[in-house]
Amino acid sequence: RLSHEIVRKSNLKFYKGNDLTTDALDKTILSILKNSSKLVGGCNILIVGLGNLGFKISLKLVERGANIYVLNRNVEKAALVGAKTVKGP
């Protein structure tokens, strides 16, 4: 009964794990660049793999104006993000 009351009174927020990771990485990049007095716009960033997380992170960074380079097997997926494809070894 007590747990029901606590849960009922709680303000639950649902958040997907991938979105949480994407936001954390975005804030980390902004923090690193802030310490060196730079902005994300115009920075060259290489992302290896465009799985679920790689795709979301690259999309967020493209929205911020970064130049994204992708090392990925699927060239079409890199084009969806607007990234330049880098050829691997």
HTML snippet that shows the backbone in 3Dmol.js (N, CA, C, O; Angstrom):
<script src="https://3Dmol.org/build/3Dmol-min.js"></script>
<div id="view" style="width:600px;height:400px;position:relative"></div>
<script>
const pdb = `
ATOM      1  N   ARG A   1       0.811  -1.180   0.000  1.00  0.00           N
ATOM      2  CA  ARG A   1       0.000   0.000   0.000  1.00  0.00           C
ATOM      3  C   ARG A   1       0.865   1.258   0.000  1.00  0.00           C
ATOM      4  O   ARG A   1       0.594   2.213  -0.729  1.00  0.00           O
ATOM      5  N   LEU A   2       1.894   1.245   0.817  1.00  0.00           N
ATOM      6  CA  LEU A   2       2.778   2.397   0.916  1.00  0.00           C
ATOM      7  C   LEU A   2       3.454   2.702  -0.429  1.00  0.00           C
ATOM      8  O   LEU A   2       3.557   3.860  -0.833  1.00  0.00           O
ATOM      9  N   SER A   3       3.908   1.654  -1.109  1.00  0.00           N
ATOM     10  CA  SER A   3       4.548   1.878  -2.410  1.00  0.00           C
ATOM     11  C   SER A   3       3.570   2.460  -3.422  1.00  0.00           C
ATOM     12  O   SER A   3       3.961   3.289  -4.243  1.00  0.00           O
ATOM     13  N   HIS A   4       2.309   2.044  -3.382  1.00  0.00           N
ATOM     14  CA  HIS A   4       1.289   2.605  -4.271  1.00  0.00           C
ATOM     15  C   HIS A   4       1.111   4.097  -4.014  1.00  0.00           C
ATOM     16  O   HIS A   4       0.995   4.878  -4.959  1.00  0.00           O
ATOM     17  N   GLU A   5       1.088   4.491  -2.774  1.00  0.00           N
ATOM     18  CA  GLU A   5       0.926   5.906  -2.435  1.00  0.00           C
ATOM     19  C   GLU A   5       2.126   6.727  -2.896  1.00  0.00           C
ATOM     20  O   GLU A   5       1.970   7.836  -3.407  1.00  0.00           O
ATOM     21  N   ILE A   6       3.313   6.177  -2.712  1.00  0.00           N
ATOM     22  CA  ILE A   6       4.521   6.898  -3.115  1.00  0.00           C
ATOM     23  C   ILE A   6       4.569   7.065  -4.629  1.00  0.00           C
ATOM     24  O   ILE A   6       4.871   8.146  -5.135  1.00  0.00           O
ATOM     25  N   VAL A   7       4.268   5.985  -5.345  1.00  0.00           N
ATOM     26  CA  VAL A   7       4.292   6.053  -6.809  1.00  0.00           C
ATOM     27  C   VAL A   7       3.206   6.989  -7.310  1.00  0.00           C
ATOM     28  O   VAL A   7       3.438   7.733  -8.263  1.00  0.00           O
ATOM     29  N   ARG A   8       2.055   6.977  -6.713  1.00  0.00           N
ATOM     30  CA  ARG A   8       0.969   7.852  -7.114  1.00  0.00           C
ATOM     31  C   ARG A   8       1.344   9.319  -6.914  1.00  0.00           C
ATOM     32  O   ARG A   8       0.962  10.170  -7.717  1.00  0.00           O
ATOM     33  N   LYS A   9       2.087   9.621  -5.852  1.00  0.00           N
ATOM     34  CA  LYS A   9       2.477  10.997  -5.558  1.00  0.00           C
ATOM     35  C   LYS A   9       3.707  11.428  -6.354  1.00  0.00           C
ATOM     36  O   LYS A   9       3.973  12.623  -6.486  1.00  0.00           O
ATOM     37  N   SER A  10       4.449  10.469  -6.878  1.00  0.00           N
ATOM     38  CA  SER A  10       5.678  10.790  -7.601  1.00  0.00           C
ATOM     39  C   SER A  10       5.353  11.395  -8.952  1.00  0.00           C
ATOM     40  O   SER A  10       4.317  11.120  -9.558  1.00  0.00           O
ATOM     41  N   ASN A  11       6.266  12.220  -9.396  1.00  0.00           N
ATOM     42  CA  ASN A  11       6.144  12.818 -10.713  1.00  0.00           C
ATOM     43  C   ASN A  11       7.099  12.064 -11.642  1.00  0.00           C
ATOM     44  O   ASN A  11       8.257  12.454 -11.797  1.00  0.00           O
ATOM     45  N   LEU A  12       6.612  10.988 -12.254  1.00  0.00           N
ATOM     46  CA  LEU A  12       7.448  10.141 -13.091  1.00  0.00           C
ATOM     47  C   LEU A  12       7.641  10.760 -14.459  1.00  0.00           C
ATOM     48  O   LEU A  12       6.709  11.304 -15.053  1.00  0.00           O
ATOM     49  N   LYS A  13       8.872  10.667 -14.951  1.00  0.00           N
ATOM     50  CA  LYS A  13       9.186  11.148 -16.294  1.00  0.00           C
ATOM     51  C   LYS A  13       9.821   9.998 -17.046  1.00  0.00           C
ATOM     52  O   LYS A  13      10.726   9.332 -16.544  1.00  0.00           O
ATOM     53  N   PHE A  14       9.344   9.779 -18.235  1.00  0.00           N
ATOM     54  CA  PHE A  14       9.866   8.692 -19.046  1.00  0.00           C
ATOM     55  C   PHE A  14      10.868   9.251 -20.038  1.00  0.00           C
ATOM     56  O   PHE A  14      10.629  10.277 -20.674  1.00  0.00           O
ATOM     57  N   TYR A  15      11.968   8.577 -20.159  1.00  0.00           N
ATOM     58  CA  TYR A  15      13.039   9.025 -21.043  1.00  0.00           C
ATOM     59  C   TYR A  15      13.700   7.800 -21.637  1.00  0.00           C
ATOM     60  O   TYR A  15      13.992   6.844 -20.920  1.00  0.00           O
ATOM     61  N   LYS A  16      13.937   7.816 -22.922  1.00  0.00           N
ATOM     62  CA  LYS A  16      14.600   6.685 -23.562  1.00  0.00           C
ATOM     63  C   LYS A  16      16.094   6.733 -23.268  1.00  0.00           C
ATOM     64  O   LYS A  16      16.686   7.811 -23.206  1.00  0.00           O
ATOM     65  N   GLY A  17      16.687   5.590 -23.091  1.00  0.00           N
ATOM     66  CA  GLY A  17      18.114   5.500 -22.795  1.00  0.00           C
ATOM     67  C   GLY A  17      18.989   6.116 -23.871  1.00  0.00           C
ATOM     68  O   GLY A  17      19.971   6.791 -23.564  1.00  0.00           O
ATOM     69  N   ASN A  18      18.637   5.886 -25.142  1.00  0.00           N
ATOM     70  CA  ASN A  18      19.434   6.442 -26.233  1.00  0.00           C
ATOM     71  C   ASN A  18      19.373   7.966 -26.246  1.00  0.00           C
ATOM     72  O   ASN A  18      20.375   8.625 -26.523  1.00  0.00           O
ATOM     73  N   ASP A  19      18.208   8.527 -25.949  1.00  0.00           N
ATOM     74  CA  ASP A  19      18.076   9.984 -25.915  1.00  0.00           C
ATOM     75  C   ASP A  19      18.887  10.563 -24.769  1.00  0.00           C
ATOM     76  O   ASP A  19      19.488  11.628 -24.902  1.00  0.00           O
ATOM     77  N   LEU A  20      18.901   9.865 -23.652  1.00  0.00           N
ATOM     78  CA  LEU A  20      19.687  10.303 -22.503  1.00  0.00           C
ATOM     79  C   LEU A  20      21.180  10.305 -22.848  1.00  0.00           C
ATOM     80  O   LEU A  20      21.898  11.243 -22.501  1.00  0.00           O
ATOM     81  N   THR A  21      21.639   9.265 -23.524  1.00  0.00           N
ATOM     82  CA  THR A  21      23.039   9.173 -23.932  1.00  0.00           C
ATOM     83  C   THR A  21      23.390  10.265 -24.934  1.00  0.00           C
ATOM     84  O   THR A  21      24.454  10.878 -24.841  1.00  0.00           O
ATOM     85  N   THR A  22      22.503  10.508 -25.891  1.00  0.00           N
ATOM     86  CA  THR A  22      22.724  11.549 -26.892  1.00  0.00           C
ATOM     87  C   THR A  22      22.826  12.919 -26.239  1.00  0.00           C
ATOM     88  O   THR A  22      23.721  13.696 -26.569  1.00  0.00           O
ATOM     89  N   ASP A  23      21.924  13.221 -25.323  1.00  0.00           N
ATOM     90  CA  ASP A  23      21.951  14.512 -24.630  1.00  0.00           C
ATOM     91  C   ASP A  23      23.209  14.659 -23.782  1.00  0.00           C
ATOM     92  O   ASP A  23      23.798  15.738 -23.723  1.00  0.00           O
ATOM     93  N   ALA A  24      23.621  13.571 -23.123  1.00  0.00           N
ATOM     94  CA  ALA A  24      24.817  13.619 -22.283  1.00  0.00           C
ATOM     95  C   ALA A  24      26.057  13.885 -23.140  1.00  0.00           C
ATOM     96  O   ALA A  24      26.911  14.686 -22.759  1.00  0.00           O
ATOM     97  N   LEU A  25      26.159  13.225 -24.280  1.00  0.00           N
ATOM     98  CA  LEU A  25      27.308  13.432 -25.158  1.00  0.00           C
ATOM     99  C   LEU A  25      27.306  14.841 -25.737  1.00  0.00           C
ATOM    100  O   LEU A  25      28.358  15.468 -25.862  1.00  0.00           O
ATOM    101  N   ASP A  26      26.127  15.336 -26.089  1.00  0.00           N
ATOM    102  CA  ASP A  26      26.005  16.694 -26.610  1.00  0.00           C
ATOM    103  C   ASP A  26      26.495  17.710 -25.570  1.00  0.00           C
ATOM    104  O   ASP A  26      27.245  18.629 -25.899  1.00  0.00           O
ATOM    105  N   LYS A  27      26.072  17.542 -24.334  1.00  0.00           N
ATOM    106  CA  LYS A  27      26.496  18.456 -23.271  1.00  0.00           C
ATOM    107  C   LYS A  27      27.991  18.325 -22.988  1.00  0.00           C
ATOM    108  O   LYS A  27      28.651  19.316 -22.677  1.00  0.00           O
ATOM    109  N   THR A  28      28.526  17.114 -23.095  1.00  0.00           N
ATOM    110  CA  THR A  28      29.958  16.913 -22.895  1.00  0.00           C
ATOM    111  C   THR A  28      30.765  17.633 -23.968  1.00  0.00           C
ATOM    112  O   THR A  28      31.753  18.301 -23.662  1.00  0.00           O
ATOM    113  N   ILE A  29      30.353  17.500 -25.213  1.00  0.00           N
ATOM    114  CA  ILE A  29      31.046  18.178 -26.315  1.00  0.00           C
ATOM    115  C   ILE A  29      30.977  19.685 -26.133  1.00  0.00           C
ATOM    116  O   ILE A  29      31.980  20.377 -26.309  1.00  0.00           O
ATOM    117  N   LEU A  30      29.805  20.200 -25.782  1.00  0.00           N
ATOM    118  CA  LEU A  30      29.665  21.643 -25.554  1.00  0.00           C
ATOM    119  C   LEU A  30      30.557  22.106 -24.412  1.00  0.00           C
ATOM    120  O   LEU A  30      31.158  23.177 -24.491  1.00  0.00           O
ATOM    121  N   SER A  31      30.648  21.313 -23.357  1.00  0.00           N
ATOM    122  CA  SER A  31      31.479  21.656 -22.210  1.00  0.00           C
ATOM    123  C   SER A  31      32.961  21.687 -22.585  1.00  0.00           C
ATOM    124  O   SER A  31      33.686  22.599 -22.188  1.00  0.00           O
ATOM    125  N   ILE A  32      33.407  20.694 -23.346  1.00  0.00           N
ATOM    126  CA  ILE A  32      34.806  20.638 -23.779  1.00  0.00           C
ATOM    127  C   ILE A  32      35.140  21.848 -24.647  1.00  0.00           C
ATOM    128  O   ILE A  32      36.182  22.480 -24.473  1.00  0.00           O
ATOM    129  N   LEU A  33      34.250  22.162 -25.579  1.00  0.00           N
ATOM    130  CA  LEU A  33      34.509  23.286 -26.471  1.00  0.00           C
ATOM    131  C   LEU A  33      34.401  24.624 -25.744  1.00  0.00           C
ATOM    132  O   LEU A  33      35.101  25.576 -26.089  1.00  0.00           O
ATOM    133  N   LYS A  34      33.532  24.699 -24.746  1.00  0.00           N
ATOM    134  CA  LYS A  34      33.391  25.939 -23.976  1.00  0.00           C
ATOM    135  C   LYS A  34      34.685  26.258 -23.231  1.00  0.00           C
ATOM    136  O   LYS A  34      35.083  27.419 -23.134  1.00  0.00           O
ATOM    137  N   ASN A  35      35.336  25.222 -22.707  1.00  0.00           N
ATOM    138  CA  ASN A  35      36.602  25.409 -21.997  1.00  0.00           C
ATOM    139  C   ASN A  35      37.705  25.933 -22.918  1.00  0.00           C
ATOM    140  O   ASN A  35      38.628  26.611 -22.466  1.00  0.00           O
ATOM    141  N   SER A  36      37.603  25.615 -24.212  1.00  0.00           N
ATOM    142  CA  SER A  36      38.611  26.104 -25.158  1.00  0.00           C
ATOM    143  C   SER A  36      38.096  27.291 -25.971  1.00  0.00           C
ATOM    144  O   SER A  36      38.702  27.664 -26.976  1.00  0.00           O
ATOM    145  N   SER A  37      36.981  27.887 -25.543  1.00  0.00           N
ATOM    146  CA  SER A  37      36.384  29.080 -26.171  1.00  0.00           C
ATOM    147  C   SER A  37      36.036  28.859 -27.642  1.00  0.00           C
ATOM    148  O   SER A  37      36.247  29.745 -28.469  1.00  0.00           O
ATOM    149  N   LYS A  38      35.506  27.685 -27.968  1.00  0.00           N
ATOM    150  CA  LYS A  38      35.080  27.382 -29.333  1.00  0.00           C
ATOM    151  C   LYS A  38      33.599  27.046 -29.342  1.00  0.00           C
ATOM    152  O   LYS A  38      33.000  26.768 -28.303  1.00  0.00           O
ATOM    153  N   LEU A  39      33.021  27.076 -30.538  1.00  0.00           N
ATOM    154  CA  LEU A  39      31.638  26.661 -30.739  1.00  0.00           C
ATOM    155  C   LEU A  39      31.623  25.381 -31.566  1.00  0.00           C
ATOM    156  O   LEU A  39      32.610  25.048 -32.222  1.00  0.00           O
ATOM    157  N   VAL A  40      30.514  24.674 -31.535  1.00  0.00           N
ATOM    158  CA  VAL A  40      30.401  23.425 -32.292  1.00  0.00           C
ATOM    159  C   VAL A  40      30.360  23.704 -33.788  1.00  0.00           C
ATOM    160  O   VAL A  40      30.906  22.930 -34.575  1.00  0.00           O
ATOM    161  N   GLY A  41      29.725  24.793 -34.190  1.00  0.00           N
ATOM    162  CA  GLY A  41      29.609  25.145 -35.600  1.00  0.00           C
ATOM    163  C   GLY A  41      30.972  25.253 -36.252  1.00  0.00           C
ATOM    164  O   GLY A  41      31.833  25.997 -35.782  1.00  0.00           O
ATOM    165  N   GLY A  42      31.172  24.516 -37.331  1.00  0.00           N
ATOM    166  CA  GLY A  42      32.431  24.554 -38.043  1.00  0.00           C
ATOM    167  C   GLY A  42      33.452  23.533 -37.582  1.00  0.00           C
ATOM    168  O   GLY A  42      34.462  23.338 -38.258  1.00  0.00           O
ATOM    169  N   CYS A  43      33.225  22.873 -36.453  1.00  0.00           N
ATOM    170  CA  CYS A  43      34.149  21.840 -35.970  1.00  0.00           C
ATOM    171  C   CYS A  43      34.032  20.600 -36.852  1.00  0.00           C
ATOM    172  O   CYS A  43      32.947  20.271 -37.330  1.00  0.00           O
ATOM    173  N   ASN A  44      35.139  19.924 -37.063  1.00  0.00           N
ATOM    174  CA  ASN A  44      35.147  18.665 -37.799  1.00  0.00           C
ATOM    175  C   ASN A  44      35.095  17.522 -36.798  1.00  0.00           C
ATOM    176  O   ASN A  44      35.952  17.409 -35.922  1.00  0.00           O
ATOM    177  N   ILE A  45      34.073  16.670 -36.936  1.00  0.00           N
ATOM    178  CA  ILE A  45      33.876  15.571 -35.997  1.00  0.00           C
ATOM    179  C   ILE A  45      33.711  14.276 -36.786  1.00  0.00           C
ATOM    180  O   ILE A  45      32.924  14.202 -37.729  1.00  0.00           O
ATOM    181  N   LEU A  46      34.472  13.250 -36.380  1.00  0.00           N
ATOM    182  CA  LEU A  46      34.383  11.935 -37.007  1.00  0.00           C
ATOM    183  C   LEU A  46      33.543  11.023 -36.128  1.00  0.00           C
ATOM    184  O   LEU A  46      33.787  10.907 -34.927  1.00  0.00           O
ATOM    185  N   ILE A  47      32.557  10.380 -36.730  1.00  0.00           N
ATOM    186  CA  ILE A  47      31.725   9.417 -36.017  1.00  0.00           C
ATOM    187  C   ILE A  47      31.921   8.062 -36.688  1.00  0.00           C
ATOM    188  O   ILE A  47      31.749   7.923 -37.899  1.00  0.00           O
ATOM    189  N   VAL A  48      32.281   7.075 -35.885  1.00  0.00           N
ATOM    190  CA  VAL A  48      32.498   5.729 -36.403  1.00  0.00           C
ATOM    191  C   VAL A  48      31.240   4.914 -36.143  1.00  0.00           C
ATOM    192  O   VAL A  48      30.913   4.605 -34.997  1.00  0.00           O
ATOM    193  N   GLY A  49      30.545   4.573 -37.206  1.00  0.00           N
ATOM    194  CA  GLY A  49      29.333   3.765 -37.107  1.00  0.00           C
ATOM    195  C   GLY A  49      28.085   4.603 -36.949  1.00  0.00           C
ATOM    196  O   GLY A  49      28.014   5.487 -36.096  1.00  0.00           O
ATOM    197  N   LEU A  50      27.106   4.313 -37.781  1.00  0.00           N
ATOM    198  CA  LEU A  50      25.829   5.021 -37.707  1.00  0.00           C
ATOM    199  C   LEU A  50      24.729   4.072 -37.271  1.00  0.00           C
ATOM    200  O   LEU A  50      23.712   3.917 -37.947  1.00  0.00           O
ATOM    201  N   GLY A  51      24.950   3.443 -36.133  1.00  0.00           N
ATOM    202  CA  GLY A  51      23.879   2.653 -35.534  1.00  0.00           C
ATOM    203  C   GLY A  51      22.854   3.625 -34.973  1.00  0.00           C
ATOM    204  O   GLY A  51      22.822   4.791 -35.366  1.00  0.00           O
ATOM    205  N   ASN A  52      22.040   3.167 -34.084  1.00  0.00           N
ATOM    206  CA  ASN A  52      21.000   4.015 -33.509  1.00  0.00           C
ATOM    207  C   ASN A  52      21.590   5.243 -32.818  1.00  0.00           C
ATOM    208  O   ASN A  52      21.148   6.365 -33.068  1.00  0.00           O
ATOM    209  N   LEU A  53      22.583   5.040 -31.954  1.00  0.00           N
ATOM    210  CA  LEU A  53      23.197   6.162 -31.236  1.00  0.00           C
ATOM    211  C   LEU A  53      24.019   7.054 -32.153  1.00  0.00           C
ATOM    212  O   LEU A  53      23.912   8.278 -32.084  1.00  0.00           O
ATOM    213  N   GLY A  54      24.834   6.459 -33.006  1.00  0.00           N
ATOM    214  CA  GLY A  54      25.665   7.242 -33.914  1.00  0.00           C
ATOM    215  C   GLY A  54      24.845   8.145 -34.802  1.00  0.00           C
ATOM    216  O   GLY A  54      25.217   9.291 -35.052  1.00  0.00           O
ATOM    217  N   PHE A  55      23.721   7.625 -35.281  1.00  0.00           N
ATOM    218  CA  PHE A  55      22.841   8.409 -36.152  1.00  0.00           C
ATOM    219  C   PHE A  55      22.250   9.599 -35.392  1.00  0.00           C
ATOM    220  O   PHE A  55      22.250  10.722 -35.897  1.00  0.00           O
ATOM    221  N   LYS A  56      21.748   9.353 -34.180  1.00  0.00           N
ATOM    222  CA  LYS A  56      21.141  10.435 -33.393  1.00  0.00           C
ATOM    223  C   LYS A  56      22.166  11.498 -32.998  1.00  0.00           C
ATOM    224  O   LYS A  56      21.878  12.694 -33.037  1.00  0.00           O
ATOM    225  N   ILE A  57      23.356  11.054 -32.620  1.00  0.00           N
ATOM    226  CA  ILE A  57      24.400  12.004 -32.227  1.00  0.00           C
ATOM    227  C   ILE A  57      24.822  12.842 -33.420  1.00  0.00           C
ATOM    228  O   ILE A  57      24.956  14.061 -33.309  1.00  0.00           O
ATOM    229  N   SER A  58      25.036  12.186 -34.581  1.00  0.00           N
ATOM    230  CA  SER A  58      25.452  12.959 -35.745  1.00  0.00           C
ATOM    231  C   SER A  58      24.381  13.926 -36.187  1.00  0.00           C
ATOM    232  O   SER A  58      24.695  15.041 -36.605  1.00  0.00           O
ATOM    233  N   LEU A  59      23.127  13.532 -36.107  1.00  0.00           N
ATOM    234  CA  LEU A  59      22.040  14.429 -36.477  1.00  0.00           C
ATOM    235  C   LEU A  59      22.016  15.656 -35.573  1.00  0.00           C
ATOM    236  O   LEU A  59      21.837  16.776 -36.049  1.00  0.00           O
ATOM    237  N   LYS A  60      22.194  15.449 -34.280  1.00  0.00           N
ATOM    238  CA  LYS A  60      22.205  16.565 -33.324  1.00  0.00           C
ATOM    239  C   LYS A  60      23.374  17.513 -33.604  1.00  0.00           C
ATOM    240  O   LYS A  60      23.218  18.732 -33.543  1.00  0.00           O
ATOM    241  N   LEU A  61      24.546  16.946 -33.910  1.00  0.00           N
ATOM    242  CA  LEU A  61      25.713  17.780 -34.180  1.00  0.00           C
ATOM    243  C   LEU A  61      25.599  18.522 -35.509  1.00  0.00           C
ATOM    244  O   LEU A  61      26.073  19.652 -35.631  1.00  0.00           O
ATOM    245  N   VAL A  62      24.974  17.897 -36.502  1.00  0.00           N
ATOM    246  CA  VAL A  62      24.733  18.584 -37.774  1.00  0.00           C
ATOM    247  C   VAL A  62      23.797  19.763 -37.551  1.00  0.00           C
ATOM    248  O   VAL A  62      23.992  20.828 -38.136  1.00  0.00           O
ATOM    249  N   GLU A  63      22.776  19.583 -36.706  1.00  0.00           N
ATOM    250  CA  GLU A  63      21.860  20.677 -36.385  1.00  0.00           C
ATOM    251  C   GLU A  63      22.595  21.841 -35.719  1.00  0.00           C
ATOM    252  O   GLU A  63      22.197  22.997 -35.870  1.00  0.00           O
ATOM    253  N   ARG A  64      23.660  21.539 -34.987  1.00  0.00           N
ATOM    254  CA  ARG A  64      24.460  22.582 -34.322  1.00  0.00           C
ATOM    255  C   ARG A  64      25.490  23.210 -35.257  1.00  0.00           C
ATOM    256  O   ARG A  64      26.176  24.157 -34.876  1.00  0.00           O
ATOM    257  N   GLY A  65      25.601  22.684 -36.487  1.00  0.00           N
ATOM    258  CA  GLY A  65      26.490  23.285 -37.470  1.00  0.00           C
ATOM    259  C   GLY A  65      27.855  22.640 -37.599  1.00  0.00           C
ATOM    260  O   GLY A  65      28.739  23.191 -38.255  1.00  0.00           O
ATOM    261  N   ALA A  66      28.041  21.489 -36.987  1.00  0.00           N
ATOM    262  CA  ALA A  66      29.336  20.796 -37.079  1.00  0.00           C
ATOM    263  C   ALA A  66      29.471  20.108 -38.432  1.00  0.00           C
ATOM    264  O   ALA A  66      28.479  19.722 -39.051  1.00  0.00           O
ATOM    265  N   ASN A  67      30.711  19.961 -38.877  1.00  0.00           N
ATOM    266  CA  ASN A  67      31.002  19.186 -40.082  1.00  0.00           C
ATOM    267  C   ASN A  67      31.211  17.745 -39.640  1.00  0.00           C
ATOM    268  O   ASN A  67      32.174  17.436 -38.938  1.00  0.00           O
ATOM    269  N   ILE A  68      30.312  16.871 -40.051  1.00  0.00           N
ATOM    270  CA  ILE A  68      30.345  15.477 -39.608  1.00  0.00           C
ATOM    271  C   ILE A  68      30.939  14.603 -40.707  1.00  0.00           C
ATOM    272  O   ILE A  68      30.532  14.663 -41.867  1.00  0.00           O
ATOM    273  N   TYR A  69      31.908  13.796 -40.306  1.00  0.00           N
ATOM    274  CA  TYR A  69      32.500  12.787 -41.176  1.00  0.00           C
ATOM    275  C   TYR A  69      32.157  11.438 -40.567  1.00  0.00           C
ATOM    276  O   TYR A  69      32.256  11.245 -39.355  1.00  0.00           O
ATOM    277  N   VAL A  70      31.749  10.500 -41.431  1.00  0.00           N
ATOM    278  CA  VAL A  70      31.255   9.212 -40.941  1.00  0.00           C
ATOM    279  C   VAL A  70      32.048   8.080 -41.560  1.00  0.00           C
ATOM    280  O   VAL A  70      32.293   8.058 -42.767  1.00  0.00           O
ATOM    281  N   LEU A  71      32.442   7.146 -40.721  1.00  0.00           N
ATOM    282  CA  LEU A  71      33.037   5.903 -41.173  1.00  0.00           C
ATOM    283  C   LEU A  71      31.975   4.835 -40.956  1.00  0.00           C
ATOM    284  O   LEU A  71      31.744   4.388 -39.833  1.00  0.00           O
ATOM    285  N   ASN A  72      31.329   4.431 -42.058  1.00  0.00           N
ATOM    286  CA  ASN A  72      30.186   3.523 -41.967  1.00  0.00           C
ATOM    287  C   ASN A  72      30.116   2.671 -43.219  1.00  0.00           C
ATOM    288  O   ASN A  72      30.530   3.105 -44.294  1.00  0.00           O
ATOM    289  N   ARG A  73      29.599   1.473 -43.087  1.00  0.00           N
ATOM    290  CA  ARG A  73      29.452   0.597 -44.255  1.00  0.00           C
ATOM    291  C   ARG A  73      28.352   1.070 -45.187  1.00  0.00           C
ATOM    292  O   ARG A  73      28.443   0.879 -46.399  1.00  0.00           O
ATOM    293  N   ASN A  74      27.315   1.684 -44.636  1.00  0.00           N
ATOM    294  CA  ASN A  74      26.160   2.089 -45.425  1.00  0.00           C
ATOM    295  C   ASN A  74      26.274   3.562 -45.819  1.00  0.00           C
ATOM    296  O   ASN A  74      26.027   4.446 -44.998  1.00  0.00           O
ATOM    297  N   VAL A  75      26.646   3.824 -47.065  1.00  0.00           N
ATOM    298  CA  VAL A  75      26.852   5.191 -47.544  1.00  0.00           C
ATOM    299  C   VAL A  75      25.529   5.951 -47.592  1.00  0.00           C
ATOM    300  O   VAL A  75      25.501   7.156 -47.343  1.00  0.00           O
ATOM    301  N   GLU A  76      24.439   5.266 -47.907  1.00  0.00           N
ATOM    302  CA  GLU A  76      23.132   5.927 -48.001  1.00  0.00           C
ATOM    303  C   GLU A  76      22.696   6.489 -46.648  1.00  0.00           C
ATOM    304  O   GLU A  76      22.094   7.561 -46.582  1.00  0.00           O
ATOM    305  N   LYS A  77      22.998   5.772 -45.581  1.00  0.00           N
ATOM    306  CA  LYS A  77      22.626   6.235 -44.244  1.00  0.00           C
ATOM    307  C   LYS A  77      23.392   7.502 -43.882  1.00  0.00           C
ATOM    308  O   LYS A  77      22.842   8.397 -43.242  1.00  0.00           O
ATOM    309  N   ALA A  78      24.649   7.583 -44.284  1.00  0.00           N
ATOM    310  CA  ALA A  78      25.454   8.783 -44.027  1.00  0.00           C
ATOM    311  C   ALA A  78      24.867   9.975 -44.785  1.00  0.00           C
ATOM    312  O   ALA A  78      24.893  11.101 -44.287  1.00  0.00           O
ATOM    313  N   ALA A  79      24.345   9.732 -45.972  1.00  0.00           N
ATOM    314  CA  ALA A  79      23.749  10.808 -46.759  1.00  0.00           C
ATOM    315  C   ALA A  79      22.478  11.337 -46.095  1.00  0.00           C
ATOM    316  O   ALA A  79      22.170  12.523 -46.220  1.00  0.00           O
ATOM    317  N   LEU A  80      21.737  10.482 -45.394  1.00  0.00           N
ATOM    318  CA  LEU A  80      20.533  10.922 -44.694  1.00  0.00           C
ATOM    319  C   LEU A  80      20.841  11.968 -43.625  1.00  0.00           C
ATOM    320  O   LEU A  80      20.057  12.892 -43.407  1.00  0.00           O
ATOM    321  N   VAL A  81      21.966  11.820 -42.972  1.00  0.00           N
ATOM    322  CA  VAL A  81      22.360  12.753 -41.915  1.00  0.00           C
ATOM    323  C   VAL A  81      22.940  14.022 -42.521  1.00  0.00           C
ATOM    324  O   VAL A  81      22.909  15.082 -41.894  1.00  0.00           O
ATOM    325  N   GLY A  82      23.464  13.922 -43.725  1.00  0.00           N
ATOM    326  CA  GLY A  82      24.141  15.065 -44.326  1.00  0.00           C
ATOM    327  C   GLY A  82      25.613  15.057 -43.999  1.00  0.00           C
ATOM    328  O   GLY A  82      26.264  16.102 -43.996  1.00  0.00           O
ATOM    329  N   ALA A  83      26.148  13.866 -43.720  1.00  0.00           N
ATOM    330  CA  ALA A  83      27.549  13.727 -43.350  1.00  0.00           C
ATOM    331  C   ALA A  83      28.376  13.339 -44.563  1.00  0.00           C
ATOM    332  O   ALA A  83      27.859  12.802 -45.542  1.00  0.00           O
ATOM    333  N   LYS A  84      29.657  13.618 -44.482  1.00  0.00           N
ATOM    334  CA  LYS A  84      30.596  13.196 -45.513  1.00  0.00           C
ATOM    335  C   LYS A  84      31.116  11.816 -45.128  1.00  0.00           C
ATOM    336  O   LYS A  84      31.407  11.560 -43.960  1.00  0.00           O
ATOM    337  N   THR A  85      31.232  10.938 -46.104  1.00  0.00           N
ATOM    338  CA  THR A  85      31.672   9.580 -45.824  1.00  0.00           C
ATOM    339  C   THR A  85      33.191   9.483 -45.928  1.00  0.00           C
ATOM    340  O   THR A  85      33.797  10.007 -46.863  1.00  0.00           O
ATOM    341  N   VAL A  86      33.788   8.812 -44.965  1.00  0.00           N
ATOM    342  CA  VAL A  86      35.235   8.587 -44.943  1.00  0.00           C
ATOM    343  C   VAL A  86      35.458   7.111 -45.244  1.00  0.00           C
ATOM    344  O   VAL A  86      34.789   6.247 -44.678  1.00  0.00           O
ATOM    345  N   LYS A  87      36.391   6.831 -46.131  1.00  0.00           N
ATOM    346  CA  LYS A  87      36.686   5.442 -46.456  1.00  0.00           C
ATOM    347  C   LYS A  87      37.595   4.844 -45.415  1.00  0.00           C
ATOM    348  O   LYS A  87      38.587   5.451 -45.013  1.00  0.00           O
ATOM    349  N   GLY A  88      37.247   3.639 -44.977  1.00  0.00           N
ATOM    350  CA  GLY A  88      38.030   2.943 -43.964  1.00  0.00           C
ATOM    351  C   GLY A  88      39.211   2.220 -44.570  1.00  0.00           C
ATOM    352  O   GLY A  88      39.404   2.241 -45.786  1.00  0.00           O
ATOM    353  N   PRO A  89      40.008   1.576 -43.719  1.00  0.00           N
ATOM    354  CA  PRO A  89      41.194   0.839 -44.198  1.00  0.00           C
ATOM    355  C   PRO A  89      40.831  -0.343 -45.071  1.00  0.00           C
ATOM    356  O   PRO A  89      41.715  -1.055 -45.545  1.00  0.00           O
TER     357      PRO A  89
END
`;
const viewer = $3Dmol.createViewer("view");
viewer.addModel(pdb, "pdb");
viewer.setStyle({}, {cartoon: {color: "spectrum"}});
viewer.zoomTo();
viewer.render();
</script>
